[in-house]
Amino acid sequence: MAETVKAPAPDEAQAATAIARIREMSTDLRGCAILGADGRVLAATGEAERWGPAANEFLAAADAARDEPAARVHVATADGEAFALRESGLAMVAVANRFTLASLMLFDMRATLRDLAAGRVDGASA
């Protein structure tokens, strides 16, 4: 039986690299933040102090709607779209242009968080 080796929690520099990667992949992305398991912003496209409360409140509102943690969230408005995704003990909240293809945005977010959690922030496969 193979042993499972858990990668150490990502640091702020690794999270910043992951943010740069998703910005390259997702041209409709306006901004995003990656949160650790404790809700602390590890990296963001803008000021972490502004992203932290908003991201945590967005996730909390989604959680309250179902009485359980939401794995993924998508809200579309006339001004744009908001997404949240939890994966591998991390969370990402993102804001995108209106009419963004939700399935692709969530796929990119999931891939980014999985790679970050596994220590593959440069996009290399394990």
The 8 nearest C-alpha neighbors of each residue, nearest first, counted from 0:
[[1, 2, 3, 4, 5, 6, 125, 117],
 [2, 0, 3, 4, 5, 125, 6, 117],
 [3, 1, 4, 0, 5, 6, 117, 125],
 [4, 2, 5, 1, 0, 6, 117, 7],
 [5, 3, 2, 6, 1, 7, 117, 118],
 [4, 6, 3, 7, 117, 8, 116, 2],
 [5, 7, 117, 4, 118, 8, 116, 9],
 [8, 6, 9, 5, 118, 116, 117, 10],
 [7, 9, 6, 10, 116, 35, 118, 117],
 [10, 8, 13, 7, 116, 14, 115, 11],
 [9, 11, 13, 12, 14, 8, 41, 15],
 [10, 12, 41, 14, 13, 42, 15, 9],
 [13, 11, 15, 14, 10, 16, 42, 9],
 [14, 12, 16, 15, 10, 11, 9, 17],
 [13, 15, 17, 11, 16, 12, 42, 41],
 [16, 14, 18, 12, 42, 17, 13, 11],
 [15, 17, 13, 19, 14, 18, 20, 12],
 [16, 18, 14, 20, 15, 19, 120, 111],
 [19, 17, 15, 21, 20, 16, 22, 14],
 [20, 18, 16, 22, 17, 21, 15, 23],
 [19, 21, 17, 23, 18, 22, 16, 24],
 [22, 20, 24, 23, 18, 19, 25, 17],
 [21, 23, 19, 25, 20, 24, 18, 28],
 [22, 24, 20, 21, 25, 19, 26, 18],
 [25, 23, 21, 22, 26, 20, 107, 19],
 [26, 24, 22, 27, 28, 23, 21, 104],
 [25, 27, 28, 24, 22, 23, 29, 21],
 [28, 26, 96, 95, 25, 99, 29, 97],
 [27, 29, 95, 25, 26, 30, 94, 96],
 [30, 28, 95, 94, 27, 96, 31, 93],
 [31, 29, 44, 94, 28, 93, 95, 32],
 [32, 30, 93, 92, 44, 43, 94, 91],
 [31, 33, 43, 92, 91, 42, 44, 34],
 [34, 32, 91, 42, 41, 90, 40, 43],
 [35, 33, 40, 90, 39, 38, 41, 89],
 [34, 36, 89, 38, 37, 39, 41, 40],
 [35, 37, 88, 89, 38, 34, 90, 39],
 [36, 38, 35, 39, 34, 89, 40, 88],
 [39, 37, 35, 34, 36, 40, 55, 51],
 [38, 40, 34, 35, 37, 41, 51, 36],
 [39, 41, 34, 42, 51, 33, 47, 38],
 [40, 42, 11, 34, 33, 14, 39, 35],
 [43, 41, 15, 14, 33, 40, 32, 11],
 [44, 42, 32, 45, 47, 31, 33, 46],
 [43, 45, 30, 31, 32, 46, 42, 18],
 [46, 44, 43, 47, 30, 50, 49, 31],
 [45, 47, 48, 49, 50, 43, 44, 51],
 [46, 48, 50, 49, 43, 51, 40, 45],
 [49, 47, 46, 51, 50, 52, 40, 45],
 [48, 50, 47, 46, 51, 52, 53, 45],
 [49, 51, 47, 53, 48, 54, 52, 46],
 [52, 50, 54, 53, 48, 49, 40, 47],
 [51, 53, 55, 54, 50, 56, 49, 48],
 [54, 52, 56, 50, 55, 51, 57, 49],
 [55, 53, 57, 51, 56, 52, 50, 92],
 [54, 56, 58, 52, 57, 53, 59, 51],
 [55, 57, 59, 53, 58, 54, 52, 60],
 [58, 56, 54, 60, 55, 59, 53, 61],
 [57, 59, 61, 55, 56, 60, 62, 54],
 [60, 58, 56, 62, 61, 57, 55, 63],
 [61, 59, 63, 57, 62, 58, 56, 64],
 [60, 62, 58, 64, 59, 63, 69, 57],
 [61, 63, 68, 59, 69, 67, 60, 64],
 [64, 62, 66, 60, 65, 61, 59, 67],
 [63, 65, 61, 62, 66, 60, 67, 59],
 [66, 64, 67, 63, 62, 61, 69, 68],
 [65, 67, 63, 62, 64, 68, 61, 69],
 [68, 66, 62, 65, 69, 63, 64, 61],
 [67, 69, 62, 70, 66, 65, 61, 63],
 [70, 68, 62, 71, 61, 67, 72, 58],
 [69, 71, 85, 84, 68, 72, 86, 83],
 [72, 70, 84, 83, 69, 85, 73, 82],
 [71, 73, 83, 82, 84, 74, 69, 61],
 [74, 72, 82, 81, 75, 83, 71, 80],
 [73, 75, 81, 80, 82, 72, 76, 79],
 [76, 74, 80, 79, 81, 73, 77, 97],
 [75, 77, 78, 79, 80, 74, 97, 81],
 [76, 78, 79, 97, 75, 80, 98, 96],
 [79, 77, 76, 97, 80, 96, 75, 95],
 [80, 78, 97, 96, 76, 77, 95, 75],
 [79, 81, 75, 95, 74, 97, 94, 76],
 [82, 80, 94, 74, 93, 73, 95, 75],
 [83, 81, 73, 93, 72, 92, 94, 74],
 [84, 82, 92, 72, 71, 91, 93, 73],
 [83, 85, 71, 91, 90, 70, 72, 86],
 [86, 84, 90, 70, 89, 71, 91, 88],
 [85, 87, 89, 88, 112, 90, 109, 84],
 [86, 88, 89, 116, 113, 112, 85, 90],
 [87, 89, 36, 86, 85, 90, 35, 116],
 [90, 88, 35, 86, 36, 87, 85, 34],
 [91, 89, 85, 34, 84, 33, 86, 35],
 [92, 90, 33, 84, 83, 32, 34, 93],
 [91, 93, 83, 32, 31, 82, 54, 84],
 [94, 92, 31, 82, 81, 30, 83, 91],
 [93, 95, 81, 30, 29, 80, 28, 31],
 [96, 94, 28, 29, 80, 27, 79, 81],
 [95, 97, 79, 27, 99, 80, 98, 28],
 [96, 98, 79, 99, 80, 78, 95, 77],
 [99, 97, 100, 96, 79, 80, 75, 101],
 [100, 98, 97, 101, 96, 27, 95, 80],
 [99, 101, 103, 102, 98, 104, 105, 27],
 [102, 100, 104, 103, 99, 105, 73, 98],
 [101, 103, 105, 104, 100, 106, 107, 99],
 [102, 104, 106, 101, 105, 100, 107, 99],
 [103, 105, 101, 107, 106, 102, 108, 100],
 [104, 106, 108, 102, 107, 103, 109, 101],
 [105, 107, 103, 109, 104, 108, 102, 110],
 [108, 106, 110, 104, 105, 109, 111, 103],
 [107, 109, 105, 111, 106, 110, 104, 112],
 [108, 110, 106, 112, 111, 107, 105, 113],
 [111, 109, 107, 113, 108, 112, 114, 106],
 [110, 112, 108, 114, 109, 113, 115, 107],
 [113, 111, 115, 109, 114, 110, 116, 86],
 [114, 112, 110, 116, 115, 111, 109, 117],
 [115, 113, 119, 117, 111, 112, 116, 120],
 [114, 116, 112, 120, 118, 117, 113, 119],
 [117, 115, 113, 114, 118, 112, 87, 9],
 [116, 118, 114, 115, 119, 6, 113, 5],
 [117, 119, 115, 116, 120, 114, 6, 9],
 [120, 118, 114, 121, 117, 115, 122, 123],
 [119, 121, 115, 122, 114, 17, 118, 16],
 [120, 122, 119, 123, 16, 17, 20, 114],
 [123, 121, 120, 119, 124, 114, 20, 111],
 [124, 122, 121, 119, 125, 120, 114, 118],
 [125, 123, 122, 119, 114, 121, 120, 117],
 [124, 123, 119, 117, 114, 118, 122, 120]]
